[in-house]
Amino acid sequence: MPLESAMKKEDFEANFHTKLCGLTTISRPQDSNRFLMNYPSDIFFDIETLINVAQPQRVLLLGDCDAAFLHNYVEQKAVLNQTCEVVCIAPQDIKQLWESHEEPLDAFDVAIAVNLFEHIDKTLGMQVLSRLRDVLSPQYCICLPIAKQGKHSEWQLTDLFSFALSKVASYECEGKELGLFKYNINDYKKTPDWLNADNWANPSMWGKYWW
């Protein structure tokens, strides 16, 4: 059963707008319906599912998109008297990821990139992926077009796998294949069974010395 909010609709909308707009630059498309029509609704359902599993308190949203698809999640948090802050950065402002802010950009629980990589070149896109993985968030998901036949300037599956991304789903949109991928540091490198004190030559020295 969906959670019912005790807040008045206008109060919630004002609260939601404040959470979105009080943190950093937000550039929204002039017609958000254009964005929604260009992407299958399944994409947003799958992203919401990942968000609900992660239960983040701070979300970084990258791309030419409207954050309204996170409305239900933020509302559920509000019902539980929990906050969820959403920081939005548009493609033209993507260099903000490397700029210093009063509040550092390395405190996000989850990052999402949708309708971003279509608007920046592949080299910059790779820099964004590196920045997300190494600095900004322990887990993130991205959606982007995947080239079926290789042009160096287009994204291939091997490009994404090289960033330790795993494929969640694929979608057909306007004759192109869109792929949803995710990264989670906890899934990237699992501790092997043999890596413990029981298999150490000197168990009493386990965890005391490194070289």
C-alpha positions in Angstrom: 0.0 0.0 0.0 1.5 3.4 -0.9 2.3 5.7 1.9 -0.2 8.6 2.4 1.2 12.0 3.2 -0.3 14.0 6.0 1.0 17.2 4.4 -1.2 19.4 2.3 -0.4 19.2 -1.4 0.6 22.8 -1.7 2.8 22.5 1.5 4.5 19.4 0.1 5.1 20.9 -3.3 6.7 24.0 -1.7 8.8 21.8 0.5 9.9 19.6 -2.4 10.7 22.7 -4.5 12.8 24.1 -1.7 14.8 20.9 -1.3 15.6 20.9 -5.0 16.4 24.5 -5.4 18.2 25.4 -2.2 21.5 23.5 -3.0 23.0 24.3 -6.3 22.3 25.4 -9.9 19.3 23.7 -11.5 18.7 24.1 -15.2 15.5 22.5 -16.3 14.3 22.0 -19.9 11.7 24.5 -21.0 9.3 21.6 -21.7 9.7 18.7 -19.3 7.1 16.7 -21.2 9.6 16.6 -24.1 12.0 14.8 -21.8 9.4 12.4 -20.6 8.2 11.5 -24.1 11.8 10.8 -25.3 12.4 8.2 -22.6 10.3 5.1 -21.9 8.6 5.2 -18.6 10.2 1.8 -17.7 13.5 3.7 -17.3 12.2 5.8 -14.5 10.4 2.9 -12.9 13.7 1.0 -12.8 15.7 4.0 -11.5 13.0 4.5 -8.7 13.4 0.8 -7.8 17.2 1.3 -7.4 16.6 4.4 -5.4 14.1 2.7 -3.1 16.7 -0.1 -2.4 19.5 2.4 -1.7 17.3 4.7 0.5 19.6 7.8 0.0 19.3 11.0 1.9 21.3 13.0 -0.7 20.9 12.4 -4.4 22.9 14.0 -7.3 20.9 14.2 -10.5 22.9 14.9 -13.7 21.4 15.6 -17.1 18.8 17.5 -19.0 15.9 16.2 -17.0 13.2 17.1 -14.5 13.5 15.7 -11.0 9.8 15.1 -10.7 10.2 11.4 -11.2 11.8 11.4 -7.7 8.6 13.0 -6.3 7.2 9.8 -4.8 10.4 8.9 -3.1 10.9 12.3 -1.5 7.2 12.3 -0.4 7.7 8.9 1.3 10.7 10.2 3.1 8.7 13.2 4.3 6.0 11.0 5.7 8.7 9.2 7.8 10.0 12.6 8.9 13.2 12.0 6.9 14.8 14.4 4.5 16.0 13.7 1.0 18.0 16.4 -0.8 18.2 16.4 -4.6 21.0 18.4 -6.3 20.4 18.9 -10.0 23.2 19.8 -12.5 22.4 20.2 -16.2 24.8 19.2 -19.0 25.9 22.8 -19.7 26.9 23.1 -16.0 28.6 19.7 -15.7 32.0 21.3 -14.8 30.5 22.1 -11.4 31.5 18.5 -10.6 35.1 19.7 -10.4 34.5 23.1 -8.8 34.8 23.8 -5.1 31.6 24.5 -3.1 30.8 25.6 0.4 29.3 22.1 0.9 31.6 19.5 -0.8 30.1 17.5 -3.6 31.4 14.2 -2.2 28.6 13.6 0.3 26.0 12.0 -2.1 24.5 8.6 -1.3 23.4 8.0 -4.9 24.1 9.8 -8.2 21.9 9.5 -11.3 22.8 10.5 -14.8 19.9 10.6 -17.4 19.9 12.4 -20.7 23.4 13.6 -20.0 25.8 11.7 -22.2 23.8 12.7 -25.3 24.8 16.3 -24.7 28.5 15.9 -23.9 31.4 14.3 -25.8 32.6 10.9 -24.9 35.9 12.1 -23.4 34.1 14.4 -21.0 31.6 11.6 -20.3 34.4 9.3 -19.2 35.7 12.0 -16.9 32.3 12.3 -15.4 32.2 8.5 -14.8 35.6 8.7 -13.1 34.5 11.6 -11.0 31.4 9.8 -9.9 33.2 6.6 -9.1 36.3 8.0 -7.4 34.9 11.0 -5.5 31.2 11.8 -5.6 29.2 8.7 -4.7 29.7 5.1 -3.6 26.9 4.1 -6.0 25.3 5.5 -9.1 23.2 4.6 -12.1 23.4 6.0 -15.7 21.2 5.7 -18.7 22.6 6.4 -22.2 22.4 5.3 -25.9 24.5 2.2 -26.7 26.0 1.9 -30.2 25.4 -1.4 -31.9 28.3 -1.1 -34.3 31.4 0.6 -33.2 32.2 4.2 -33.7 35.0 5.4 -31.4 33.0 8.5 -30.5 30.0 6.4 -29.4 29.5 4.4 -26.2 30.1 0.7 -26.4 29.3 -1.9 -23.8 33.1 -2.5 -23.3 33.5 1.2 -22.4 31.0 0.9 -19.6 32.2 -2.4 -18.3 35.7 -0.9 -18.0 34.2 1.5 -15.3 33.0 -1.6 -13.4 29.4 -0.8 -14.4 26.9 -3.6 -14.5 23.9 -3.6 -16.9 20.5 -3.4 -15.3 18.2 -3.3 -18.4 18.0 -2.2 -22.0 15.2 -0.3 -23.8 14.2 0.6 -27.4 13.6 4.3 -28.0 13.2 6.0 -31.3 15.1 3.3 -33.1 18.0 3.4 -30.6 19.0 1.2 -27.7 19.2 2.8 -24.3 21.0 1.0 -21.5 20.7 1.4 -17.8 23.8 0.7 -15.8 24.7 0.8 -12.2 27.8 0.9 -10.0 28.1 0.1 -6.3 31.4 0.0 -4.6 30.1 -2.8 -2.3 29.6 -5.0 -5.3 32.8 -4.1 -7.1 35.3 -6.0 -5.1 34.0 -8.6 -2.6 36.3 -9.9 0.0 37.3 -13.5 -0.9 36.7 -16.3 1.5 40.4 -17.0 1.9 41.3 -13.4 2.9 41.0 -13.8 6.7 43.1 -14.6 9.8 42.5 -18.3 9.5 44.4 -18.5 6.3 47.2 -16.2 7.4 50.7 -17.6 8.2 50.7 -15.8 11.5 47.1 -15.2 12.6 48.2 -13.3 15.7 49.7 -10.6 13.4 46.5 -10.2 11.3 45.5 -6.6 10.7 48.6 -5.2 12.4 51.1 -4.8 9.6 50.9 -3.9 5.9 53.5 -3.6 3.2 
